[in-house]
Amino acid sequence: MTPRFAALVIVIAIVASGLAILAGANVPAALLAASVAVAAVAFLLVGVAERTRWPDLTIPRGVNADPEGVREAMAAGPYGRADLIALLDRLERADASGHFSNSPPEEVDRLVALGPVEFREYLERRVSDLERRL
């Protein structure tokens, strides 16, 4: 919608609103003028919605963050750590900030070998970093 056309629609909405008020007890005239005003405003809202950048609310493919899968990976102990690391990598790749992450195999092996406390600290850092960026 061009700015001139939007201005014309705004003028129509204002004039129609004024006519609806001036119609007073003449219900058919007031109803017609009010309908034109509401239609003009709705048309403006459609124009605004067309130009609005709506966020992408789709879940990225390959991001399997279901709670049951995370619980199973946590319960598996060291055997589920590689799955948790891969999940965090996929979540970071799905982040729109342009930060791409893919842990190299050596890093995954090192993290899998960590003790339970150290691995939980690693998870806490990664999740906190993700939450901060989102």
Secondary structure, DSSP 8 states (H G I E B T S, - for coil): --HHHHHHHHHHHHHHHHHHHHHTT-HHHHHHHHHHHHHHHHHHHHHHHHH------S--TT----HHHHHHHHHTGGGGHHHHHHHHHHHHHHSTTS------HHHHHHHHTS-HHHHHHHHHHHHHHHHHH-
